[in-house]
C-alpha cells in the first residue's frame, strides 16, 4: 500500500512566530519582551525560548513536544499550507531544523481503499 511522507522544515523565526501566535490565540500569551534565543532539544523534539523582558530580566519558556507540534500545525493552517487531517504527524530534526513529518496512507479510516 502506498504511503505519502512529507517533510515541512521550519526556520527558527517561523517556530518562534508559531509558538507566540499559538499561545496568544489560546489566551495564554508569552511573557512580554523579545525572544532573544531559541534552544532546540531532540528526542523528543522540544524547545526553550529565552525571553528578554523589558526590565532587563530573562525568562525561559519551555515548549514540550505535543504543544510544539500543535503550534506548528496551526501555523501551517494559518499559512494555508495543506495538511491531510487523517495522517500521522511527528516532529523530527532535519538539517538542524524542526521538521513536521506527515505520513498519509492510501487507505481511509474504515480500512477501504480510496478511489481517486
C-alpha positions in Angstrom: 0.0 0.0 0.0 1.5 3.4 -1.0 2.2 5.9 1.7 2.9 9.6 1.3 5.5 11.1 3.5 6.0 14.9 3.6 8.6 16.9 5.4 7.9 20.5 6.3 11.0 22.3 7.7 10.7 25.4 9.7 13.1 28.2 10.3 13.8 29.3 13.8 11.8 32.5 13.2 8.8 30.5 12.0 9.0 28.3 15.1 9.1 31.4 17.3 6.2 33.0 15.5 4.2 29.8 15.6 4.7 29.4 19.4 3.9 33.1 20.2 0.8 33.1 18.0 -0.5 29.8 19.4 -0.1 31.0 23.0 -1.7 34.3 22.2 -4.7 32.7 20.5 -5.1 30.2 23.4 -5.4 33.1 25.8 -2.1 32.3 27.4 0.3 34.8 25.9 4.1 34.6 26.3 5.8 36.9 28.8 6.3 40.4 27.5 9.6 41.1 25.9 11.6 39.8 22.9 12.7 36.2 22.2 16.5 36.5 22.2 17.4 32.9 21.7 15.8 29.6 20.9 17.3 26.3 22.2 16.2 23.1 20.5 16.5 19.7 22.0 15.9 16.4 20.2 14.5 13.0 21.3 11.8 14.2 21.7 11.9 17.4 19.8 11.1 20.4 22.1 12.4 23.9 22.5 13.1 26.6 25.1 12.5 30.2 24.2 14.7 32.7 26.1 12.7 35.9 26.5 14.5 39.2 27.3 11.9 41.2 29.3 11.6 45.0 29.1 13.1 45.4 32.6 16.2 43.5 31.6 15.3 40.2 33.3 15.4 37.0 31.3 12.8 34.2 31.4 12.9 30.8 29.8 9.7 29.4 28.3 9.8 25.6 27.6 7.6 24.2 24.9 7.1 20.4 25.1 6.7 18.1 22.1 2.9 17.9 21.8 2.5 21.6 22.3 5.2 22.4 19.7 3.5 20.1 17.2 0.2 21.9 17.8 1.9 25.2 17.3 3.4 24.2 14.0 0.2 22.5 12.8 -1.8 25.7 13.5 1.0 27.7 11.8 0.6 25.6 8.7 -3.2 26.1 8.8 -2.8 29.9 9.1 -0.2 30.0 6.3 -2.6 27.9 4.1 -0.1 25.0 3.9 -2.3 22.0 3.3 -2.1 19.2 5.8 -4.2 16.0 5.5 -6.4 15.7 8.6 -6.2 11.9 8.6 -2.5 11.5 8.8 0.2 10.8 11.4 2.2 13.8 12.3 5.5 13.8 14.2 8.4 16.2 14.9 11.9 15.4 13.9 15.1 17.3 13.4 16.4 17.5 9.8 19.3 19.7 8.7 19.3 21.4 12.1 15.7 22.5 11.6 12.5 21.4 13.4 10.6 19.3 10.9 7.0 18.3 10.8 6.8 14.8 9.2 3.4 13.9 7.8 2.6 10.2 7.0 -0.5 9.6 4.9 -1.8 6.2 4.0 -3.8 5.5 0.8 -6.4 3.8 2.9 -9.2 5.7 4.6 -10.2 5.3 8.2 -12.5 2.3 7.6 -9.7 0.3 6.0 -11.1 0.5 2.5 -9.1 1.7 -0.5 -9.5 5.3 -1.6 -10.5 5.7 -5.3 -9.5 8.9 -7.0 
